[in-house]
Amino acid sequence: MAPAKKPKPNATPVEDGGPFGRSLFDDPSVRALSRVGVVDVGSNSVRMVVFDGAARSPAYFYNEKLMAGLGKGLAETGMLNPEGKIRALIALKRFSILAKGMGISPLICVATAAVRDATDGPAFAAQVLEQTGLKLWIVDGEEEARLSAQGVLLGWPGARGIVCDIGGNSMELARIEGGKVGKRATSPLGPFRLQQVEGGVEKRKALIDRVLKKLKAKLEPDGDKIYLVGGSWRVIARLDMERRNYPLTVLHEYRMTPQSVLDTLDWIAANDPAILRARTGTGAERMALVPLAGEVLRELIRIFKPREIDVSSYGIREGLLYEQMHEKLRSRDPLIEAARATEITSARLPGFGKKLYTFLLPLFKTATDDETRLIKAACLLHDTTWRAHPDYRAEVCFDNATRANLGGLDHPGRVFLGLALLHRYKNSRTGSRLEPLFRLLTEEQIQQAEVLGKAMRFGAMFSAIGPETAGSLRWLPRKRVLELTLTPLGRDLFGEVTQARFNSLAAALRATPEVIEGPAHADA
């Protein structure tokens, strides 16, 4: 089978059975996403992911992988690993059956370095088609780089720098900026290929350096951020967390300094791999590739001189979904879309979050754009864990925010959102098992999260119709006064519990509470 014809960047998906199938998003205003299945046949792993939920921020309805090792020994033999072919074929048969059971047809199946480079790659693709009905679209290296970079953009809309995706037999790089993919390149720096280099560490280093210098000349890095994609990179990042005793183990948007990465690579080399595996839950097959991936990363840092190294959990599979999106859909905020989808499916009163956000805005007139989107997300999520036991509702809120698979949200943002939602249900955070995570925030951010949480706690119970029907808020920071102007309806709703929550909000603001009966302020 010849490699699939490469679509132009950001092209409208083809309708004639090409690699990306028919468009999933004919209407750019669509918010919901029906289930879409993607299979990635890589050099090391074979994985199926089924996306569902919000169109701009899809949830992972199903995710299964097998470390088949298709590309193991490819550099030496020129052919796919025989055992890997058997294991991959068994997995693909299973995926085909699972997809039919979920009502997903067809699966989008992409094969990368191992299948495209092996002399028996076309025969393997034909065998897959015959035995499973799945058509493998074999993409070239630059197309793989583009799709992987698009995956980063799906989960990280403001990303700017160089995406570096390492697989078993290759490493792809692409420049991203302004929501677009620019220059891209492929290289033979996958761990399986490096295993075949004779002469030990020094010979591998010489090869890695030669290749990286050519890549540098093409991509022209200038102190850019580097976004790491791929299982071997993620293991190194997880080990960096372990070495640093980092309190949050979500890998997406985990950020490292170049020096921290170098320290971690030294630490990995000085420790027993079996112990590191046990501490991080890493499989033996993956851990075996980490030292070689570490050699590449060490030289990448030395030659490209990045100012920061970030981890993306999104890659080629998410890039295939991004390929389907209209520009209008791509421009939406994935965090807000995910929060809105969660509210629709899980809140008692869907739509109340927007009313709550509008009611609380006078408290946050000086908020930045980044702060405002967190406030909006919190309001949309404020009532989505109501089914949890009341004694644990605050902690469930925090866990959902900090550990959910959300795009467009860095680690401090996760903790801020979680802490605000914790205070939505609980006045005090003292003695919480979650306290180690609070160190990712400044004291000012902790105080702002408390204010937001207590504001939601008050506004959410002020009126079931909507807090704007009961009154309006006015914040006078110079006078340190928090005014609440009640409507006639609000006067009857402002009972003892409501008063207590309003006073608690004022205390969080270090303000004097004032209640006024009369029409709402025009500027409130």
N, C-alpha and C positions, 0 to 999 in steps of 0.2 A: 504494500500500500504506500502510495506517495504521501509525503507530509501534506497536511491540510493547507490550503491557500491562506495566507496571513491577511486578516482583515486590517483595514486602515485604523489607526488609533481613533477611538471614540466614534467608530462607524456605526450606522444603524445595523442591528443584527440581521443576518440573511434569513430568508424565509424558505429556502429550498433544501433544507436538511444539512446545512453547513455545520461547523463545529459548535456554534452557539444557538442553533435551533431558531424557532420563531421567537419574536419579541415577546417578553413577558409583560412589558409595560407599554402597551399601545397608547394608554392614556397616561400622560405625564403627571396628572393630578392624583393618580392612584395612591392609596395609603396602605392597603392590605396586600400581603403577598401570599398567594397560594403556595403549596409545598413544591419546592424545586430541588431536585437531586443532582449532585455533582460528584463525579468520581475522578480522582487524581491518581494516575498510575505512575509513580515515581521510581527512581533508582533504588530507593531503600524501602519505602512504604507504599501500600495501596490503601486508599481511604475513600469512603463514601460519606458525604455530608448532605443532610436534607435541611434546607432553610425553610423558615416559616415566620409568620408574624408581620411586623412593620416592614414595609417595602424598603425604606432607607436604612433600617437597622435590623436586619433579619435575625431571628433567634435560631439556635441550633436545635431543630426538632429531633434530629438523629445524627450521630457521629460515631463511625466505627473505622478502625484502621488495623492493618496487618503489616508487620515488618517482614515483607516477603524477601527483600534483598535481591531484586531482579538484576541489579547492576553489579552485583558482587563478582569480581574477576573479569569484568567486561574489558578493561584496559589491556589485560593479558591475552584473552581469548578472542575478543571481538564479538562475542556472542553473549546472550542473556544467560544468567545462571540457571542451570537445569532445574535444580530444586526450587529456585525462586519462581520459575515459570509455573511449576505445578501448584505452588502455594498461592500465587497470584490468581491463577485460573480458578481455583477453588473459591477464593474470596470473591471474585467477580461473578461467579455463578450465584453465590449467596446474595450479593448485592442486587443482582437482577431480580431475584425472587422477592427480596425484601421490598424493592421499589414497586413491584406490581402489587404487593400486599398493601402498600401505602397509597396506591392510586397515582403513582408518579410515572409518567411516560411522556417522552423518553428521558432516560438519564443522559446528562451531558458528561461525556467521558473524554478526558484529555490524558495523553501519554507524553512524558517529557524525555529527559536525557537518555536513559537506558534504552528505551524502545527505539528512539530516533537514531541512536548511534550503533546499535547492534545489527550485524548482518542478518540475523534472523528476526529482527524487529517486525518487518512486514508480515512474515509468516505467523508470528505470535499474534499480531493484530487480527489476522484472518481467522486464526484458531479461536480467538475470543469471540469474534462475530458469529462464527458457526456454532459454538457451544453455548453461548449466553445470549446472543442477540444484541450485544452491546457493541457499538461502533467506536473504536478508539481513534480520536483525532490526534495525530502526532504533530506537535508544534515544534518549530525550530527554537534555537536558544534565545534569539532576540524577542520572539513572540512570547516565550515563557517569561522573560524579564518584564515585558510590558504588562502581561496579565498579573504577575505577582505584584508589580508596582501599583496596579489598579486596586488590588486587594488592600494594600496599605492605605490608599486614598479612601476606600470605603469605610474603614474603621478609624481614620485619622485625617479628616478633611483638610486640615491646615498644614499637613506634613510638607516639609521642604528640605531636600537634601538628596541623599543617594540610598536607594533600596538595595540591599545585598541579600540575595536568597541563595542559601547553600543547600544542595541536595546530596545525593550519594555520589553522582558522577560529574556534576558540574556546579558552577556557581554563576549566577546571573546578577548583573548590576543594571540599575536604571536610575536616571535623574528624574525627580518629581518636583514640581513647583506650580503654584496657582491652580491646583486641581488637575494638572495635565502631566503626562509622561513624556519626557524628552529623550535625550540620548540613552542608548542602552547597549549592552554588550553581554556576551557569554564567555565562559572560560572553563578549562578542564580541572578546576581546583576542588572537585568533590573528594571527600575522604576515600571512597573506593578507588579512585584513580591514584591518589597519593600513596595508597598501600602498595601499588605496583612499582613505585619509583625505587630503583636500586641505589644503594650508597648511604642509606640512613638519613639522619636529621639534616646534615649539611647539604646533601644533594637535594632533598625536598625543599629546604629553605632557598637554595639557589633558583630552583624552578618556580617556587611561589613568588619570589622577588621579581623574576623576569616577567611573569605573567601580570602581576599587579602593576608594574611600571607601565606596561602597554595599556592596561585598563585605565590607569591614571591619565595617560596622554589623551585617551579618547573621551573620558568623562570630565576631565579638568576639575577635580575637587578643589575647593577653596575654603577649607575649614568647615565644610558642611557637616550637618548631622548625618549619621549613618543609621538606617533603619534595618534591623536584622530580622530576616524571615527564614524559617527552617528549624527543624527539630534539634539539630546539633547546637545551633545558636541558643535555642531556648533552654537547653540543659545547662549551658554555660551561664546564662542569666540566672537560672534557678539556683545554681551553685554560688553565684555572686550574692544572691539574697541570703543563702545559708551562711556564707562566710561573714557577712555584715550583720547577721541577726536582724534582718529586715522584717518588719512586722506584718507585711501584706504580701502574700505569695501569688497575686494576680500578675501574670507576665505581660499582658497587653499594656503598653505605654509605661513599662518599667524603664527607667532612665539611669544610665551609668556614665561615669566619667571614664575617659580612656585609661587613667591610672588605676581606677578601681578594677577595670577589666584585666589589666596586666597583673595586678596583685592577685586576682582570682585565678588566673591561669597558672601563676607560680604556686598558689595554694593547692590547686588540683593536682599538679605534678608532684607535690610533696605528700599527698595523702593516698591512702589505699582506695582504689576505685570501688571495691565492694562496700566499703563503709560509706562512701559518698552516694552510691546507689541506694543504699538502705535509708539514708537520711532524706533523700529527695524522691524516692519512689521511681527511679529511672530504670528502664529495662536494660538488660545486658547488651542487646544488639546496639542500642542507641549509645550507651556509655562507651562502647568499644570505639566509636567514631569520634568521640569528643577530643581526645588528644590531637588528632590530625586536624580537626576543625579549629582547635585552639592555635595550632601553628599558623594557619591561614589568618586567623583573627589578629594574632600578634603582629604579623607583618602588614596586615591591612591598616592597623593603627599607626605603625611606623611610617608607612609610605603615604597614606591618604591624610594623616594628621587631622582626624575629625575633632570637633570641639565637644561632641556628645555622642553617645551610642544608645539608641533606643530600641526597644523590642516591640515587634508587631506580631500579634497572634493571627493576623489576617494575611493571606497570601494568594496563591493562584486560584484557589477555589472561590474565595470571595471576589477575586478579580473577574472571574467568569460571570458572576452575578452583576457586578458593576458594569460590565460590558453591555448589559441589557438596558441600563438606565438612561433615560433622557436627562439632558442637562438640568432641567427644572427639578427633577427628582434628586440628582446628585448634589444639588446646591442646598438641600435641606439639612438641618442639623440632626445627625443620627441619635444624639442623646434625647432631644425633645421628641423625635418620632418614636423612639422606644418607650419613653415615659408615657406618651399619649396612648400608645397601643396597650400598655400595661393598665392604664386607667380604664380604658374601654372594657377590658376583659375582667378586671379584678376589683374595681372600686364599687362601693355601694351606690354612689350617685355619679356616674360618668358625666363629665362636663363641669362638675363643681370645681375642679382644680383651676380652670381658667378664671372662674369668678373669684376664687380665693386669691389667685395671683394678682388680679386687678385691684382687689380690696387692700392688699398689703403693699402695693407699689409705693405709696407715699412714704413708707419707712425706708425705702432704698433708692431715693432719688439720685444719690451720688454713686450708685453701683456701676462698675465697669460692665462691658458687654459679656465678659466671661463670668462675672458674678451674677449678672441678670439671668443668663441661661441656666445656672445652677438653681437660682430661686424659682424659676419657672418649672424646671424639672421636679424640684421638691414639692411644689404645689400640686403638680399632676400625680405624683406618687404618694401624696400624704395619707391616703385612705386605702391603699391597695393591699395592706396586710391585716385588714380588720378581722379576718377569720382566725388569726392566730390567737392563742390563749392570752388574755389581758396581761398576765404576769410576764409574758415573754414578747409581747408585741413590739416593744421598743427595740429589743435586741434583734428581732426578726427583720425589722425595718433597716437597721444598721447593716446586718449581714447581706440583705438583698441589694443594697446600694453599693457596698464595697466589693462584693464577690460576684455580682451578676456579669454576664458577658455583654458589656456595654461598650459601644464605640464612642469616640469623641470625648473621652473622660480620662484625665490623668489621675495619678494616685492621690495627690492632695484633694482633687475634686471629688473623688470617690468618698474619702473620709469626711469631707465637709458635708456632702449630701447625706451620708449616713448619720452624721452627728445631728444635723438639722432634723432628720426624720426621727431620730431617737428622742429629741426634745419635743417633738410633736406629741409624743405619748408619755413623756416622763420629764419631770422638772429637773431632777438631779442626775448627773452622770458620775458622781463620786462612787468609787469602789467597783465600777463596772469592769468586767473581764476584758472589755474592749479598750481600756485605757492605753495599752502600748501603741495602738494605732494613732492615738491623738498626737503623738510626737511628729507626725507628718505635717501637722498644721502649726502655724504661728499662734501665739496667744490671741492676737487680734482676730484671726480666722475662727478660732474656737468660740470667741465671744460673739462673732457675727452668726455663726451656726446656731448658737443658743438663742439669739434674738429671732432668727428666722423660725426655728422650731417652736418657740413659745408664741410667736405671731400666728403660725398655722394652728397651734393648739387652741388659741382663742378664737380665731376666725372660723375654724371648722365647726365649732359648736354654737356660734353666735346665732345662726339661722340656717335651717335645713334647706330653705329656698335658695339662699345666697346671702353672704354677709352684707352686700351692698344694699339689700332691702332693709336692713336693720340700722345701718349707720355708716359713718365714714371716719377714717383715721387722718390725723394730721400730726406730723412730727416736727417739732421746733428744736433742733439740736443745740442752738446757741442758748436758749432758755432752759434746755433739758426738760421740756414739757411734752408729754404725749397726750393729745386731745382725741377724745372719741365723741363725735356728734351723733346723737341718737335720732332716728326717725320715730314717729308715733308708734310704729310696730316695734321698733327697737327698744322702746321704753319698757314694753311688756316682756320682751325677751331677755332683758338685762338682769337676770336673776343672780343669786348668790354665787353659784359656780362660775357663771360668766364673769362676774365682777372679779372673782379671785384670779381667773386666768388673765384678765386684762391687767390687773395689778402685777401679776407675775411678769408679764411682758414689759411693763414699765420698769420694773426692777432690773430686768436684764439689760434695758437701755440706760440704766442709771438715771431714770427720769421721774418726774412727778406726774402722776396720772390725773387727768382732768376730764370730767364727763359733762357734756353740754347737751341740753335738750333743745332741739330746733332743727331747721333745715340744714342739709349738708353744705359744707363749704364748697364754693365753686371751684377752688383750686385743690380740693382734697383728692 
